[in-house]
Structures are given as C-alpha cells and as structure tokens.
C-alpha cells in the first residue's frame, strides 16, 4: 500500500491506520475456518489488483484514474467518474453541459458548494461522490466459524469486493454460481483479464433476465437453493427482482449484503471514493489529502464479508449481514484496535498468480445449473 500511496512524482507514503493488520487478522480467521486449507496474507491482498494491472500511485488521482480528490467550499471530496453515463449525471449536478470531460466544471462547482450539498445531490443522482469526513466504524462480531465446503453460493456481485468474497469461499470448498443479467454483466470483465480469472476461475456462470416472467421465477428458485447469497448493490435492486433478503435469512440462509454506506442508505460508491470519504487518506506536507492504495475499500470488504459468510450464530440460525464498506474502512482508523508492524518484505511481495482453468464466459453454465433445478430458462 505504501508504494501505491503518495504523489506520482514523490516518495511513497506510509498510510494512516492499520488496514494491513486488520486484513491479516481476517485471513488468519479464514485459515482457521478452513483448517489451514486457505492460507493467504491479507496485507498482500490489499494491493493485489495493482500488481496485475501495473498501475501506480497518483496522489489526488486514484490508482485506477477514475476517482479524484477535489476541494469543496468547506473541505475535500472524493468523486468517481467510472461509468459511461457519469458525465451526463455530473451535468445534472452542476446544472450545465459538461461534455466528455466533466472535471473542469465539476472542480469549479465544488469550490463553491459544501460537502453536505455534494452528498445530498450525489445521492439523488446516483453518483459516487462523497465528502472526506469520518464515519462510524463497524463493530467486528466474533461468532463461531463453520466449514463452507460443499455449500452453494449464489453470487450477484460485481467488480472486486463481492467477487473476492466469493473467490475465498470457493477456495474453501464452496460451489460458486455467478449470476448476471443480459443488460448488466460484471464490469470487471472489461478489466485486467488475469485478475478477473484469479477471482472467478472454477466458478459457474448463469445469465437470467429478471424482466422475463419465467426467468424471474427461475431466479427465485436458484436463490432458494443456495446456502449463501452475495449481493453488492442497493437493496432495492434485488428486491425489485422479487428476492427477499430478510426472508432468506429467516429461513436459515446467510445473505451477504455489501453496500457503500449500509442498507439504510441509498448512496452508491466505489472502492476509492468510499475509502477516502471514510477518512482513509494520506496527507502531503501541506495537508493535501492523497489516495491510499488501490480501491482499498474493496479488498477490505471482500475479506470481511468472507469471514462473515463463514460465521454463524450459536443457535445455527440464518443471518442477513449488512456490510457497509465505509464502516469497514473506518474501523481501520480506530485507535482502539491493536496494531502490529508489517514486515518490510510484504510491501514489495509478489502477488498470487491466477490459478489453472478459466473464468466462465457469461451464461456458459445457465442450462446445466437450471437443469439441476428441474427447470428450463
């Protein structure tokens, strides 16, 4: 993370907090839950994507270049522009045309508006933008661990946090079925192919259209057959498909709900803006905030979500886990958490290589998976 923190023309900076220590504690718990079968180093996982892409630190611009730290009237804000329709939404934010490059006008607008104004408007427009302000840290429940070997995981998530959780469960012996829709494939498919293969090799892929009445029913049957469900969208998205997270948990299943700021919030976010917005930034000599790591909220959340998926209440009942990415990041800045030094060698340690096999093409296993359920798409 130090190599990914700081200005591109300056020295690497040691990040604040103790994200690497917490990540290592999570991988230690995963190793315990799998009797040593899955033994990884959480400190390395935090910078794993950059090792594949070759991206380097960018200072006030994120490692992946889609997010920037910009001054507001009363502080700083982290703003992402990663989706094709974001420039048009930023036009709505600033009440004007912004063209293909929204940054100049957005920068001018932010200088005359507060972080609170940005957060309110971004929430209404569905923009990943947030002021850099401390947030409440998530509590870390400690529950009995279980083996997930042989369990069925239905994974609706995309990008990095949710897929990392699914990947770790797959390494632990679970069967992972990735679900996408025809109009919303995982955007990470367009990213680094080796990193995508690392997280998805050995999984199965199903594509179903929830706008089709029959496929919508099939989707519900697939979820009902699962032991664990992973989602990484606002709750209304899957509820709109007719899927009931609370009902699934009440029936004894484990539902991992990953959101930017908790299920009660309608705001969206990505790894870089969430982490910086929660306060995980380095500071230059003049106090200017700089990004820490590469979308660090994603791997931190993916690790914690996997631990939670392997945890069960003592009475064996189901659980709906409300996994707030911003709260998980905030916990790394909690001074009450015990920290340990990270060996210098880990700052430059090589990443894991992608495993044998290939990541499934979208929908390649739809017919086979649904045949097991006794239905046709």
N, C-alpha and C positions, 0 to 999 in steps of 0.2 A: 504493500500500500504506500510505503514511503516513496518508492520510485514512481508512483502514479499521483503523487501529491506535490503541488508547488507550481511555480511558473515554468513554462517550457524552456525559457532561457535562464533559469535559475537552478539552485540546488534542490534536491528532494527534501521534503519536509516531513518530520515525524507527526502523524495525525494526533489529534487530541483523543482522549478517551481510551478505551480498551476493547475495541471491536475484535481484534485478533484473538485476545484471550477468551472472550465470550464464544467466538466461533469455535475455538479449540475445545471449550467445555462441551459444546453441543456435539461435536464429532466424537468426543470421548463417551458421551452418553449413547450415541448411536453404536459405537463399538461395543459397549456393554450390553445393549439390547440385542445385538447380533452375535454375542459370544465371540467377538473379535473377527467375525466374517467381513464386516465393513469397517476398515480401519483407515481413516483419512485424516489429514491435518487441516482443520478449519482455517488456520491462518493462510494457507496456500489457496484455498478455495475462493477467498475474497477477491483475489486478483486473477482468477483463472481465465476469464474471458479475454482479458488484455493480452495474456500470454499467447492465445491463439490468433488474435487479430493484429498484434504488434502495435496497438495504439499506445500513446504515451501521454504524460500529464499535459494539461492545457491551461492550468491556472484558473481563470474565471470562466473558461470554456471547458465543458466536461470532456473526459477522455474520449467518449464516442462522438463528441462535437455537436450533439443535438440540444444541449442544455447550457444556459448561460446564467451567471450571477450578475445582476444588474442593480444599480442603486435606485431606491424609491425615495419619496419625499421624506420618509422617516426611518430609513434603514436600507436593507438589501432584500432582494427576492431572487428565487431560483425559478427560471422559466424554461420549459421544454418546448421545442418545435420539431417533433419527430414524425408526425403523420402528414400525409399529403393534404388533408383539409385544414391543417392548423393555420396556415397563413390567412385563409378566409375568416377563421374564427378570431384571429388576432385583429383583423379588420373590424369585426364587430366590437371587440374590446375597446379599441381606440376610436371607434366611430368614424372610420375613414378607410379608404382604399390603401392597402399596404403592398400589393404586388407580390412577386415571388420571394422577395427578401423583406420580411416583416421587422427585422431587428432595428433599423434606424428609427422608425416611427414608434416602435414599442419602447425603445430606450428613452425617447423624448417624453412619451406619455407617462412612463413610470416615475420620472423625476418630479412630476407634479401631482402624483397620487400616492396615497398611503398603501402600506402593505395590506391593511384590512380591506381597503377598497378593491385591491387586486384579488384577494382571496374570495371576496363575495362575487365579483363578476366572473372570475375563472370558474367558480362552482356552477354558476348559472349556464355558462357557455360550454362546460365540459373541457376546460383547458387544464393542462398540467402545469400549474404555476402557483407558487406559494411564497409568502414572506419568510425570511430566515428568523424564526422565533423558537424558543424552547417549547417542547411539548411534553406531556405526561409520559413517563416511562411505563412500559408494560410490565406487569408482575410476571414472575417466572414460576409457574406452578410446577411442583415436583410430584409426579404421580408414578405409580408402578409402571414398569416397561413391559412390553409384550413382544413376542416374535410376530412379524408380519409375513413370514414365509407362507406362501400358498394363498394369501389373501388377494382379493380382486380390487384393484384401484381404478376408478374411472376418473380421468384427468381432463378437466375442461380448461386448464390454464394455458397460458402462452408466455412467450418471451423467456424469462430467466427464473424468477423466484419459484413459481409453481412447478415448472419442469424440473428444477433442481430437487425439489421435494420428491417428485415422482421418481426421478432418477435414483435417489438414495433409497427409496422404498423398493425399487426394482433390484438394486444391488443386494438388498436384504432378503430377496426371495419372493417379493410380491409380483403378481401379474399386473402389468400396467397397460391400460387401454386408453389411448389418447383420443379425445373427441373434438372434432372441429365441425364447423358448418360450411356450406358451399361458399358463402359470401364473406366469412371471417376466418380464413386459415391463420395459423400461427405466424405472426410477422417475423419470428426468428428464422423461419425457413428461408428468408431472403438475406440472412446474415451469414456469418462465417460457417461454412458447411461442416468443418471438422468439429467446431464447438457444438453445433446442433447435433451432430452424430454422437458426440460424447454423452449428451443428456438424453438422447432418445433411442439409441441402438438397443435392440431387444424388446422394444415396446410394440404394441399393435396400434393401428390407426383406423378409426371409424369416422366417416363423414355422414352426418344426418342433417336434414333440413327441418328445423322446428316450425317453419311456416307451412309445411305439408302435414295435414292432419294425421295420416298414417305414420309418417316418420316421427312425428311428435309423440305418438303413443309408444313407438318402439324405443325412443329415447328414454321415456319414463321407465320402461321395462329394464333397460340396460342399467339405469341408476339403481333401480330396486334390487338388482342382482349384485350390487357392489358391497364391499365391506367398508371401503374408504372412498370418499369423493373429494377431489381437489378442485376448487374454483378460484379464479383470480380476477373477478370482475365485480362491479357493484351488484348487490343482492337482487336488485330489480331485474337484472338481465336473465338469470336462470329462473327466477320466479315468473318472468314473462313467458318462459317455455313450459310453465306448468309444473316446475320442480320445487319441492318443499324441503328446504334445508332442515328446518326445525323438526318436521315430521320424520325425516330420515334419521336424525339423531335420536328422537324419541323412540324409534323402532329398534334402536341398538347399534346404529351405524356411526361411523366417525366422519364428520364433514369438516374439511379444512377450508375456511373462507378467508382468502387473502385479499385485503383491500388497502388502499393508500392510507386511509385515516380511520378505519373502523367501519363496521357495518351500519352504524347510525349516521355516517357522513355520506353525502352524495358527491364529494370531491374525488377527482381522479388524480393519478400521479404515476411517475416512472421512477426508476431507481435513483437517478441523480437528483432530481428536484425534491424527492421525498427526503433523502438523506440530508441534503443541505438545508432544506426547510426545517427539519427537526433540530438543526443546530450542529450537525457534524460537518464542520468546515475547519480548514486550517486558516491561519491568519498570517498575512505578509507583515513586514516590519511596520508598515503604516496602518495596519488594522484591516486591510482589504481582505474579504473572505475568498478562499480558494477551494476548489473541489477536492474532496478526499476520495481517492481510489476511483474505481470504475463502477458506477451504478451500484454502490456498495449496499444499498438497502435491499437489493435483490438477493444476493447470496446470503446475507444475514437472515433474511426472512425465510429463504428456502431451507436453510439449516434448521431454524427454529420450528418451522412447520413440519419437517420430517420427525423431529423429536416429539412433537405433539401428536402426530399420527401414530407414533409407536407407544404413546402413553394412554392409559385407560383409567377411569375412575375405579376406586377399590371395589365398588359393587358390580363392576363389569358392564355398566350401562353405556349407552352411546354418548356422543359429545359433539356439539357444534362449537368449533373453535373459531373465535373471532380474532383473526390475526391482523393486527394493524401494523403496517410496515413502518410508519412514522414512530409509533410507540416502541417498536423493537430497536430502531436506531437510537432513540432517546435513552434506552437502557444502557447503551454502551458509553454514555456520558455521565452516568450516575456515579458520583464519587463513593457511594457506599459499597459498590461492587468491588470485590477483591481482585486485584490485577497481578499478573506475573509478567516478567520480562520475556520478550520473544527473541530467540536466538538470531544473531545477525544472518546466519546462513539461510534462514527462512525467507528473508527479504528478497533473496535472489534465487530461491529454489525453483527448479523446473516444474512445470505443470504436469498433470497426468496426461497421458496420450489417450486419444479416442480408442475405445475397445474394438474388438473384431465385430464384424457384422455391419449392417447399415441401418440408418434411421428409416422408418417406414415412409413410403410415399403416402400422400394424403388419401385416405379412404381405402388403402390397399387391403385391409382386413375386414371391411364392413360386412361382406357377405358371410365370411366364416364366423365372425363373432355373433352375428344375428342368427345364424343357423343354430348355434348352441342354445339360443333363447327360444328356438322354435318359431321364429318369425322371419319374414322377408322384408327388406327395405321398401 
